[in-house]
Amino acid sequence: MTFACLNVRSLNNKLDSVLEITRDRIIDIFCVTESWHDADSVCLGRLRSAGYNVVGRPRPRSADDLSVNHGGVVIFSTTGVVMKPLTVDQPSTFELVCTRVVVEQLTAIVAAVYRPGSAPIQQLFFDELSSLLEQLATYQAPVYIVGDFIIRLDRPDDPHSAQFRLLVDCYSLMLHQTAATHQHGGILDAVITREDVSCPDRVAVVDVGLSDHHLLQWSVDISCPEVPAVVELRRSWRRLDVDQFRCMLSTSPLCQPDNWPSDLDDMAAMYDHELKYCSIS
């Protein structure tokens, strides 16, 4: 299964190009940040009419007007993938949409994140991100936390980058190493997963030319290992004749203590004989 994430800067204006990328790169689950959409945007209707499953969260509007609604996050998937929105605490410092995805043998949790670059990084952001990671840690399924965090993750000495990495490590998660994700350099977008289950080998970064951010793409194996067949022979207890079984027990030397041998070895031999006789019968 192939995943992708892209800060697209308006899904409405670039939907045809996004769909072309989805088809050409055979993407099953696509996470979009800065979708610039509303709940009734045409792009969502077009995605659904084309057969895609869609889960999205527009940025809440402060005014009821026709201005561009910046921000917003959307996850859409191909028809073979079942998606169900996941209820989590909504943060105030970043935008978030979570969904449970099911396809063949894989059940996973996908969270798409967008932190507005216009807002300064505060401690509240890390507190709310920690709360999200804590909620997702309760799921045993593979977890994919992706998006545009607008933190210079390529600068290990940057205090925000260091705090971000420390927070990821505290929840035993993996922040995947990538090339620069912005056209001017720097790693602003990230893919975070667990290290144990359905973890991608690598995350590719591709300049698809749709915005100042690059596409992040990765794949995971959803096939289950073949389990060898085991042949077992069992007695058909439904066909057991209870009366006949009771009669056999009553005639067995084991049920006649007056005739038990005094020698312990003889007693053990009689027990083995009767056990084999019952097994054959």
C-alpha positions as CSV (number, residue, x, y, z in Angstrom):
1,M,0.0,0.0,0.0
2,T,1.3,3.4,-0.9
3,F,0.8,6.6,1.2
4,A,1.6,10.2,0.3
5,C,1.5,13.6,1.9
6,L,1.6,17.0,0.3
7,N,1.2,20.7,1.3
8,V,-0.8,21.6,-1.8
9,R,-1.8,25.2,-1.2
10,S,-5.3,24.9,-2.6
11,L,-6.8,21.6,-3.5
12,N,-9.6,23.4,-5.3
13,N,-7.3,24.9,-7.9
14,K,-5.0,21.9,-8.3
15,L,-7.4,18.9,-8.0
16,D,-6.8,17.7,-11.6
17,S,-3.0,17.7,-11.0
18,V,-3.4,15.9,-7.6
19,L,-5.6,13.2,-9.2
20,E,-3.0,12.8,-12.0
21,I,-0.3,12.3,-9.4
22,T,-2.5,9.9,-7.5
23,R,-3.0,7.7,-10.6
24,D,0.6,8.0,-11.9
25,R,2.2,7.1,-8.6
26,I,-0.5,4.6,-7.6
27,I,-1.2,6.3,-4.3
28,D,-3.8,4.5,-2.1
29,I,-4.0,7.1,0.8
30,F,-3.3,10.7,0.1
31,C,-2.9,13.3,3.0
32,V,-3.3,16.9,1.9
33,T,-2.4,19.9,4.0
34,E,-3.3,23.5,3.3
35,S,-6.2,22.3,1.3
36,W,-7.9,25.7,1.5
37,H,-11.3,24.1,1.5
38,D,-14.7,24.4,3.1
39,A,-17.1,21.6,4.0
40,D,-19.1,22.3,0.8
41,S,-16.1,22.8,-1.5
42,V,-16.4,21.5,-5.1
43,C,-13.1,19.6,-4.8
44,L,-14.5,17.3,-2.1
45,G,-17.6,16.6,-4.2
46,R,-15.5,15.8,-7.3
47,L,-13.3,13.5,-5.2
48,R,-16.3,11.5,-4.0
49,S,-17.9,11.4,-7.5
50,A,-14.7,10.0,-8.8
51,G,-14.9,7.1,-6.3
52,Y,-12.6,8.3,-3.6
53,N,-13.3,8.1,0.1
54,V,-12.8,11.5,1.8
55,V,-12.3,12.6,5.3
56,G,-11.5,16.3,5.8
57,R,-11.5,19.2,8.3
58,P,-11.7,22.8,7.0
59,R,-10.2,25.6,9.1
60,P,-13.1,27.2,11.1
61,R,-14.0,30.5,9.5
62,S,-13.9,33.6,11.6
63,A,-16.3,35.4,9.2
64,D,-19.0,34.2,6.9
65,D,-17.7,35.6,3.6
66,L,-16.3,34.4,0.2
67,S,-12.7,34.8,1.0
68,V,-10.2,31.9,0.6
69,N,-10.3,29.6,3.7
70,H,-6.6,29.0,4.2
71,G,-5.4,26.0,6.1
72,G,-7.4,22.8,6.2
73,V,-6.5,19.1,6.0
74,V,-7.9,16.3,3.9
75,I,-7.3,12.6,3.6
76,F,-8.7,10.7,0.6
77,S,-8.3,7.1,-0.4
78,T,-9.0,4.8,-3.3
79,T,-12.2,2.7,-3.4
80,G,-10.5,-0.4,-2.0
81,V,-9.7,1.4,1.3
82,V,-12.4,1.8,3.9
83,M,-12.0,5.0,6.0
84,K,-13.8,6.0,9.2
85,P,-13.2,9.3,10.9
86,L,-11.6,9.0,14.3
87,T,-12.7,11.2,17.2
88,V,-9.7,12.8,19.0
89,D,-9.3,16.0,21.0
90,Q,-9.0,18.9,18.5
91,P,-6.0,21.1,19.2
92,S,-5.9,24.9,19.0
93,T,-2.3,25.3,17.8
94,F,-2.5,23.0,14.7
95,E,-5.1,21.5,12.4
96,L,-5.8,17.8,12.5
97,V,-7.9,15.1,10.9
98,C,-7.7,11.4,12.0
99,T,-9.1,8.3,10.4
100,R,-9.0,4.6,10.8
101,V,-8.2,2.8,7.5
102,V,-8.9,-0.8,6.7
103,V,-7.7,-2.6,3.5
104,E,-7.2,-6.3,3.2
105,Q,-5.2,-7.4,6.2
106,L,-4.1,-3.9,7.3
107,T,-5.9,-1.8,9.8
108,A,-4.1,1.5,10.6
109,I,-4.6,4.9,12.1
110,V,-3.7,7.9,9.9
111,A,-3.4,11.5,11.3
112,A,-2.8,14.4,9.0
113,V,-1.4,17.6,10.7
114,Y,-0.9,21.2,9.6
115,R,0.6,23.8,11.9
116,P,0.1,27.3,10.5
117,G,3.4,29.0,9.8
118,S,1.9,32.3,10.6
119,A,1.6,31.4,14.3
120,P,4.7,31.3,16.5
121,I,5.7,28.0,18.1
122,Q,4.6,27.9,21.7
123,Q,4.8,25.4,24.5
124,L,1.1,24.8,24.0
125,F,1.8,23.3,20.6
126,F,4.1,20.6,22.1
127,D,1.5,20.0,24.9
128,E,-1.3,19.4,22.4
129,L,1.0,17.3,20.2
130,S,1.9,15.2,23.2
131,S,-1.8,14.8,23.9
132,L,-2.4,13.5,20.3
133,L,0.5,11.1,20.6
134,E,-0.8,9.8,23.9
135,Q,-4.3,9.2,22.4
136,L,-2.9,7.4,19.4
137,A,-0.6,5.3,21.6
138,T,-3.6,3.4,22.9
139,Y,-4.2,1.8,19.5
140,Q,-2.4,-1.5,18.7
141,A,-2.8,-0.8,15.0
142,P,0.0,0.8,12.9
143,V,0.0,4.6,13.3
144,Y,1.0,7.2,10.7
145,I,1.3,10.8,11.8
146,V,2.1,13.0,8.8
147,G,2.0,16.6,7.7
148,D,3.5,20.0,7.6
149,F,4.8,20.9,11.1
150,I,6.8,24.0,9.9
151,I,9.7,23.2,12.2
152,R,13.2,23.1,10.8
153,L,13.7,19.4,11.6
154,D,17.0,19.5,9.6
155,R,18.5,21.7,12.3
156,P,19.4,19.4,15.3
157,D,20.6,22.5,17.3
158,D,17.3,24.3,16.9
159,P,15.4,24.1,20.3
160,H,12.0,23.5,18.7
161,S,13.5,20.7,16.5
162,A,15.2,19.1,19.5
163,Q,12.0,19.3,21.6
164,F,10.0,17.8,18.7
165,R,12.4,14.9,18.4
166,L,12.5,14.3,22.1
167,L,8.7,14.2,22.2
168,V,8.6,11.6,19.4
169,D,11.2,9.5,21.2
170,C,9.2,9.6,24.4
171,Y,6.4,7.7,22.8
172,S,8.7,5.2,21.1
173,L,7.9,6.5,17.7
174,M,10.2,7.0,14.6
175,L,10.7,10.3,12.9
176,H,11.7,9.2,9.4
177,Q,14.8,10.8,7.8
178,T,14.1,12.5,4.5
179,A,15.7,14.9,2.1
180,A,14.6,18.6,2.1
181,T,10.9,18.9,1.8
182,H,10.8,22.6,0.8
183,Q,11.9,24.1,-2.4
184,H,14.2,26.6,-0.5
185,G,15.7,23.8,1.5
186,G,14.9,22.5,5.0
187,I,12.7,19.7,6.4
188,L,9.3,21.1,7.3
189,D,7.1,18.0,6.6
190,A,7.4,14.8,8.4
191,V,6.3,11.1,8.6
192,I,6.1,9.6,12.1
193,T,5.4,5.9,12.6
194,R,5.9,3.1,15.1
195,E,9.1,1.1,14.7
196,D,7.6,-2.3,15.1
197,V,4.6,-2.8,12.8
198,S,4.1,-1.8,9.1
199,C,7.0,0.6,9.2
200,P,8.2,1.9,5.8
201,D,11.8,1.2,4.8
202,R,12.2,4.7,3.5
203,V,10.2,7.9,2.8
204,A,10.8,9.4,-0.7
205,V,10.7,13.1,-1.3
206,V,9.5,14.2,-4.8
207,D,9.2,17.6,-6.3
208,V,5.9,17.4,-8.1
209,G,5.8,21.2,-8.8
210,L,2.4,22.0,-7.3
211,S,3.6,24.2,-4.4
212,D,6.7,25.2,-2.5
213,H,6.5,21.9,-0.6
214,H,7.5,18.5,-2.0
215,L,5.5,15.3,-2.0
216,L,6.4,12.7,0.7
217,Q,5.7,9.1,-0.4
218,W,6.2,5.7,1.2
219,S,4.9,2.1,1.0
220,V,4.2,-0.6,3.4
221,D,3.7,-4.4,3.0
222,I,0.1,-5.4,3.9
223,S,0.5,-9.1,3.0
224,C,0.3,-11.6,5.9
225,P,2.9,-14.4,6.1
226,E,1.6,-17.7,5.0
227,V,0.7,-20.0,7.9
228,P,1.6,-23.7,7.4
229,A,-1.4,-26.0,7.5
230,V,-1.5,-28.3,10.5
231,V,-3.5,-31.6,10.2
232,E,-5.2,-32.8,13.4
233,L,-7.1,-36.0,14.1
234,R,-10.0,-35.5,16.5
235,R,-12.7,-37.8,17.8
236,S,-16.2,-37.0,16.6
237,W,-17.8,-36.4,20.0
238,R,-21.2,-35.7,18.4
239,R,-21.3,-39.4,17.3
240,L,-20.4,-40.7,20.8
241,D,-22.8,-43.4,22.0
242,V,-23.0,-42.5,25.7
243,D,-24.7,-45.8,26.8
244,Q,-22.1,-47.9,25.0
245,F,-19.3,-45.8,26.5
246,R,-20.7,-46.2,30.0
247,C,-21.0,-50.0,29.4
248,M,-17.3,-50.2,28.3
249,L,-16.2,-48.3,31.4
250,S,-18.2,-50.6,33.7
251,T,-16.6,-53.8,32.2
252,S,-13.1,-52.4,32.3
253,P,-10.7,-53.8,34.9
254,L,-9.9,-50.3,36.0
255,C,-13.5,-50.0,37.3
256,Q,-13.2,-53.3,39.3
257,P,-11.0,-52.5,42.3
258,D,-11.6,-56.0,43.8
259,N,-9.6,-57.5,40.8
260,W,-6.7,-54.9,40.8
261,P,-3.3,-56.6,41.0
262,S,-1.3,-56.0,44.1
263,D,1.9,-55.4,42.2
264,L,2.4,-51.7,41.2
265,D,4.1,-52.6,37.8
266,D,1.2,-54.9,36.9
267,M,-1.3,-52.1,37.8
268,A,0.6,-49.7,35.5
269,A,0.6,-52.3,32.7
270,M,-3.1,-52.8,33.0
271,Y,-3.7,-49.1,32.9
272,D,-1.6,-48.7,29.7
273,H,-3.5,-51.6,28.1
274,E,-6.9,-50.2,28.9
275,L,-5.8,-46.7,27.7
276,K,-4.7,-48.1,24.3
277,Y,-7.9,-50.1,24.0
278,C,-10.0,-47.0,24.6
279,S,-8.0,-45.0,22.1
280,I,-8.5,-47.6,19.4
281,S,-12.2,-47.9,20.2
